[in-house]
């Protein structure tokens, strides 16, 4: 799934995270005042000094949480807008060729079956081809276009998402029930469906799905809740999804991996298997990188890259080597393999 769709899961996580921190800070302030009245004589110098610290500390905590959440969301929003604008500026030779063919159809009768067959093969690959498909659909009374919306439509959705997210982060007070709706998963999911036209030509990989699941689990209240959510997730996921979830936790060195709760809830077998596989993948990546370094030709290292591309440790090592050596031929080969793998993955999900 494309990077620009991350903004929806980021918005949800930012709002949930801020609300949780706000509620904890509010509860902490309440307890501080209760402790103040219990432990100090009202009106005494010590009482006044301690009392005057409580509200500024509370405000600082809330502002820090709000600032962190706003920055994370605004960064994701900016990335999404940049990506969408970039899509609208790309007109490749293949786009021009396909548009010239489709242009011949825009004034001809096209059945739903014919239209769907064309979209299935050519939809979702070019912004301007999709716009032409919309025209053909409109001309022939086809309401389900099967392609993603225009830039204008997407920006309208992003503006709505931004308004809701900023409103929540700037005005949430722990009492207004409206924020329960505008920050809910259902509300954001509806915005995302509008943004993608019901996920037309959008395929979410295991990795993208795992990112959303992990982000949601890590936003739970305390460490026990987080570990329970992660453990349940692992126990009910397929092996490929388990690996993606644990890989994300390992990459970020999250303490949940070593939390005893995970073992108590029955996820220890999955985690132990991952550790064994992860160790194996690290060794395999190191061996593959040595082959790449020793290769005498592009043809020789291209096969190694293709065979080991699914190993995340190998991908990381390759990207680090490309950045360090600035080897354009190696970079082009790596990107070609990535495109091939993405195409294979898309075909596998169809």
N, C-alpha and C positions, 0 to 999 in steps of 0.2 A: 504494500500500500504506500502511496506517495507521502512524502514528508509534510506537504501542506495540510494533510488531514490531522496531523498531530495536535493542531491548535484546539480541537474539540476536547480531546482527552486532557490536554494541559489546562484548559479552562476549568474543567470539572475538578481536577486535582487541586488547582490553585484555590478555588472557592471553598472546597471541603477542608483543605489544609488551613486556610485562614480562619474559617468559622471555628474549627477545632481549637486553634491557638487562642482565638479571641475568647471562647468560652472558658478555656483553662485559665487565662489571665484574669478574667472576671471573677471566677471562683476563687482564685488565689488572692485577689484584692479583698473580696468579702471575708475570707478567713483571716487576712492580715488585720482587718479592722476588729474582727471578733477577738483575736489574740491580743490586740492592743488594749481593748477594754478589760480583758481578763488580767493582764500582766502589769499594767501601769495605772497610776493614779490619774484620773482625768484632770486636765489643766496643768499638770506638773510639767516642768521643762523637758524631761525625758519623753513624756507622753506626746507633747507637741512636736518634738524633734522627730520621733518615730512616725507620728501621724502624717507629717508633712512629706515623708519619703514615699508613702504608699501610692498616692495618685500619680506622681511623676514617673515612678517605676512602672506602674500599670500602663500609662500612656506610651512610654518608651517601648514596652514589649509589644503593644498592639501596633504601633507605628512601624516597628521593625518587621513584624509579621506581614503587615499590609504591603510595605515596600517590597519585600521579597516576593510576595505573590504577584503583585502588579508587574514587577520587572520580568518574571518568568512568563507571564501571560503576554505582555507587550512584545517580548522577543519572539515568542511563537507566532503571534499575530503578524508581526513584520515579516517573518520568514514566509508565512502563508501567502501574504499579499505579493511579496517579491516573486515567489514561485509562480503564482497565477498570472501575474503580468508578463513574466518571462515566457510562459506557454503561448500567450497571445502574440508574441513577437517572432516566434519561430515559424518560418515558411521554407521548408526543405524542398529539394527537387522532387522527392516522392510525393509531398503534399501537393505541389503544383500539378503533377501528373494526374494524381487521383482526383483533384478538384476539377480538372478539365474533363475527365470522364463523367463525374457525377453531375457536372453542369449541364450535360446533355439530357439528364433525367429530370431536372427540376421542373420542366414544363410538360413532362409526360406522365400518364397515369402509372402509378406504382402501387401494387397491392401490399397489404400488411406483411404477407409472407415474403415477398420479394424484398421489402424494406428491411425486415428483421434479418434476412440472410445477408444482406449487404452490411448492416451494422455489426453483426456478429463477427465478420471478417475484418472490416475496416474502421469500425467505431472505436473511439477512445484512444486513437494513436496520434491524432493531430487536432489542435484546437480549431483550425479553420475548416477542416473536413467535417468536424462535428457540427459547426455552424451551418454548413451546407446541408447536412443531414436534417437539421431542424427545419430548414426551408422546405425540403422535400416532404417531410412529415406534415408540416402545416398545409402545404398545397394539397396533399392527399387525405387530409382529415385524420391523420394518425396522431393520437394524443400521447401515447407512450413512446417517446423519441428513442429511448435506449442509449442516449449519449449524455454527457455531462453538460450542465447549464453554461450559459455565457459568462464572461468575466463580470459583466454588470450584475447579473443575478447572484453570482458568488460573492461579490463585494457587498451586496445588500445583506446577505446572510451573515457575513463576517462582521458587518457593522452592528447587526442585531445581537450577535454573540458578544461583541466587545461592549456594547451598552449594558447588557445584562451582567456581564462579569465585573465591569468597573463599578456598576451600581452596587453589587453585592460587596465588593472589596472596600468600597468607600463608605457604605451606609449600614452594613450589617450591625445589628445591635443585640442580637440574641433573642429578640422578642418578635420582630416583624415576621409574620408567617409567609409573606409573599416570596421571601428569599428561598423558602423551602421548595417552591415551584420553579423559579428561574434558575436555581442551581441544581435542580434534580437531574438525574441521569436520563429520565424520559424526555425532559424538555430539550436537553442538549442533543440527545439522539435524534429528535425530530428536526432540529436545525441541521445536523449533519446529513440527514437523509435528503433534505432540500438542497443542500450544498452539492451533493453527489448525484442528485436525481434518482434517489432510491438505490444508490450504489451501482448505477449503470457503469459498466466497464471498470469497476473498482474491485480489486482482489486483495483481500487482507491476508498477508502471509502469517505463518505461525509466529514469527518473530514480532510482527506488529500486534497480533492478538495478545501475545505474552506481555508486551510492554504495557498494554492497557490493563490487563489483569493484575500485573505486579503493582502498577501505579495505584490501582484501586485498593489492593490489599495493604500496601504500605501506608495508606492514608487512614487506616483504622486507628482507634483511640490509643491503646497502650501496646506494649510489646507482646503481651499475651494474646490480644485480639489479632495483631498482625501475624504472629506465628500461627495461630489457629487458622486464619484465612488462607495463608500460604500453604500450610499442611493439607488442608481440605482441597485446595486447588490442585496440588500435586497428586493427591490420591484419586482424584476424579478425572485427571487429564490423560491423554494418550502419551506414549513414550516421547514422540517428537516434541510435543508441547511441554512436557516435563523438562526436557533438555533445554529448551529455549528459556523457560522460567528460571531454572537454576543457573543458566549461563548469565542472564541479566543480573542475578543476585551476586554471582561470583565476580563479574566484571566490576561491580560497585563495592565489592568486599562487604556486603551487608551482613550484620551480625546474626540475622535470622538463620543463616546456614548452620551456625553452631549453637543455636538456641535449643536447650534440652526439651522445650515444649514441642518442637518439631518431631523429636523422637517419641515423646509420650503419645502424640496423636497418631502415630503410625506412619510417618513419612521417612523414617530413618533408612529403610531399604532403598527408597528412591534416591535419597541424598548420597548414600554410600555408593550406589551404582554410578551416579553422576561423577563422584570424585574419582572413581576408577577410570571411567571413560574420559574424563577431563585430563587426567594424568597421561593417559594413552595419547590423546590428541595433541598435548603439548610436545611429547616426544616425536610424534609423527610430523608435526609442523616444523620442528627443528631439522629433522632429516630431509624434509622436502625443500626447505630453504637452502640447505647445503647443495642439493641437486640443482636448484635454480642458479646459485652462484657459480657452480662448476660447469654449467651448460655452455656448449660451444656455439649454439645457434638459437634463433628465436623458436624454430620448430621444436627443438629439444626441450626448452623450458616451458613452451606453451602447453605441452601435454602434462607436465608436472603441475602447472597452475590449475589446469582444468580438473585433474584428478583430486587435487587437495583443496579446491575452492570452498567446499562445504565445511572445512575445518576453520572455525573462527580465529584460532590462534595463528594459523597460517595466513589468513587474510590480514590480520593485524601486522604480522611480520612483513608481509609483502608491501603493505601501505607505508610502513616505516622505512623500508628499503628504498621505495620509489621516491619518498620525500627526501631521504638523505642523499641519494645518488643523482636525483633529477634525470634518471634514465627514461627518455621519452619513448623509446621502443618498448621497454619493459612496461611502462605505464599503459601504452596503447594495447599491448597484448592482454594485460590484466583487465582493462576496461572491456575489451572484446569478450573475454571469458565471462565477465560479470553479466553482460547483455545476453549472452547465450544461456547462462544459467537462469536468468530472470524469465526468458522466453520459455524455457523448459518447465519452470515452476508454474507459469501461467497456464500452459497447456495441460499440466497435470491436474489443475483445479477445475478445468472446464468440463 
